[in-house]
């Protein structure tokens, strides 16, 4: 059944809110119009059948909290109970019930199952564009390897994660997934994210990662193709793909100089990958299977973009 109404706030709730009035979570809450997301989320539940649920927007915002603070489902439940800022962001009362870890897990699974995580990511991106923060001057495209949630299968044993795959990194075998990311050059918002098995070559995803409305595309030499450069130029998009040496022909001095210049631009996406792995724990995926991990990455990308939004708004961009 569609989520029940939020409980009425007590005097204690209102007094506690004053302590977190300048918290970044409340800044996000004020800057984003949640109504379009709420409209989409309401489709997850039948309006009359089933038991009353927590409001779906509350559950989605809980998943955003999980990304920002890198929490497990159990840790998220405990933090919602303990932290005034979490309760205020979710619109829950200190005296009322909070979602338990099983409810959180089931909601996320349902969100991924129906492909709604991607739609919510795009609705947030639309608002960033409306605010004039998403500049579309250029897109940086790259990919990074992420370990599977399960260990590689022993020889002759069935895979614990049938969607994960082997590839080679630094001449060593690697088992897991690959996250392909398109980053807005100037604003550093994530515009697209795709998750594939690790053995899918970066270049195979290039066409899916282009947005079509950018002025330029930047990528490393792994994406280089002569035909690709020609196609981008036909559509009026500057080709910032680094040159790759051909067989029996090294790069010219001009090409090497161009590559160094483009490399400085492309390096911005490495900072995002570093943040994903160092702060958000994405050295290893959290879940088993492409479906759950794709949904998770859209939620994570939305969380990163929302936090970036606050930073840019405070800087007066």
SULDA-V424684 format. One record per residue. N is the residue number from 1. PHI is phi in whole degrees, -180 to 180 (none if undefined). Layout:
N_PHI + N_PHI
//
This chain:
1_none + 2_-58 + 3_-50 + 4_-74 + 5_-68 + 6_-68 + 7_-69 + 8_-70 + 9_-78 + 10_-91 + 11_-60 + 12_-64 + 13_-60 + 14_-66 + 15_-69 + 16_-67 + 17_-61 + 18_-62 + 19_-74 + 20_-120 + 21_-63 + 22_-109 + 23_-69 + 24_-61 + 25_-64 + 26_-75 + 27_-66 + 28_-62 + 29_-61 + 30_-78 + 31_-83 + 32_-102 + 33_-88 + 34_-82 + 35_-60 + 36_-62 + 37_-71 + 38_-62 + 39_-62 + 40_-69 + 41_-66 + 42_-64 + 43_-73 + 44_-71 + 45_-121 + 46_-73 + 47_-65 + 48_-133 + 49_-86 + 50_88 + 51_-81 + 52_-58 + 53_-117 + 54_-69 + 55_-54 + 56_-59 + 57_-67 + 58_-61 + 59_-67 + 60_-65 + 61_-64 + 62_-65 + 63_-66 + 64_-65 + 65_-59 + 66_-60 + 67_-72 + 68_-60 + 69_-110 + 70_51 + 71_-110 + 72_-76 + 73_-61 + 74_-66 + 75_-64 + 76_-65 + 77_-58 + 78_-65 + 79_-69 + 80_-63 + 81_-66 + 82_-95 + 83_-107 + 84_-63 + 85_-62 + 86_-67 + 87_-61 + 88_-66 + 89_-64 + 90_-83 + 91_75 + 92_-100 + 93_-90 + 94_-62 + 95_-87 + 96_-95 + 97_-74 + 98_-126 + 99_-62 + 100_-89 + 101_-62 + 102_-67 + 103_-62 + 104_-62 + 105_-61 + 106_-66 + 107_-64 + 108_-62 + 109_-61 + 110_-67 + 111_-60 + 112_-71 + 113_-61 + 114_-94 + 115_72 + 116_-80 + 117_-60 + 118_-64 + 119_-64 + 120_-66 + 121_-58 + 122_-72 + 123_-64 + 124_-67 + 125_-61 + 126_-60 + 127_-70 + 128_-63 + 129_-68 + 130_-62 + 131_-80 + 132_78 + 133_-90 + 134_-88 + 135_-90 + 136_61 + 137_-73 + 138_-170 + 139_-118 + 140_-105 + 141_-116 + 142_-162 + 143_-141 + 144_-139 + 145_-85 + 146_-135 + 147_-64 + 148_-70 + 149_-72 + 150_-114 + 151_-68 + 152_-59 + 153_-69 + 154_-68 + 155_-57 + 156_87 + 157_-98 + 158_-69 + 159_-72 + 160_-75 + 161_-130 + 162_-66 + 163_-89 + 164_-75 + 165_-148 + 166_-90 + 167_-147 + 168_-119 + 169_-130 + 170_52 + 171_66 + 172_-123 + 173_-67 + 174_-134 + 175_-120 + 176_160 + 177_-128 + 178_-133 + 179_-101 + 180_-100 + 181_-129 + 182_-112 + 183_-113 + 184_-68 + 185_-58 + 186_-84 + 187_-84 + 188_65 + 189_-82 + 190_-79 + 191_-99 + 192_-155 + 193_-146 + 194_-130 + 195_-116 + 196_-134 + 197_-58 + 198_-62 + 199_-84 + 200_-79 + 201_-68 + 202_-52 + 203_-63 + 204_-65 + 205_-98 + 206_-57 + 207_-63 + 208_-74 + 209_-88 + 210_-70 + 211_-90 + 212_91 + 213_-115 + 214_-84 + 215_-88 + 216_-152 + 217_-128 + 218_-118 + 219_-159 + 220_-80 + 221_-68 + 222_-64 + 223_-96 + 224_-69 + 225_-153 + 226_-62 + 227_-66 + 228_-67 + 229_-62 + 230_-63 + 231_-62 + 232_-61 + 233_-68 + 234_-60 + 235_-89 + 236_75 + 237_-104 + 238_-64 + 239_-92 + 240_-107 + 241_-79 + 242_-66 + 243_-73 + 244_-119 + 245_-65 + 246_-89 + 247_-60 + 248_63 + 249_-148 + 250_-79 + 251_-70 + 252_-75 + 253_-62 + 254_-65 + 255_-66 + 256_-64 + 257_-65 + 258_-64 + 259_-62 + 260_-64 + 261_-66 + 262_-68 + 263_-63 + 264_-66 + 265_-72 + 266_-64 + 267_-63 + 268_-61 + 269_-73 + 270_-65 + 271_-65 + 272_-67 + 273_-61 + 274_-63 + 275_-64 + 276_-58 + 277_-87 + 278_-80 + 279_-99 + 280_-103 + 281_70 + 282_-89 + 283_-69 + 284_-135 + 285_-66 + 286_-86 + 287_-126 + 288_-99 + 289_101 + 290_-64 + 291_-57 + 292_-68 + 293_-72 + 294_-64 + 295_-62 + 296_-61 + 297_-69 + 298_-68 + 299_-65 + 300_-64 + 301_-63 + 302_-62 + 303_-63 + 304_-63 + 305_-66 + 306_-66 + 307_-68 + 308_-64 + 309_-58 + 310_-61 + 311_-63 + 312_-70 + 313_-66 + 314_-68 + 315_-81 + 316_76 + 317_-72
//
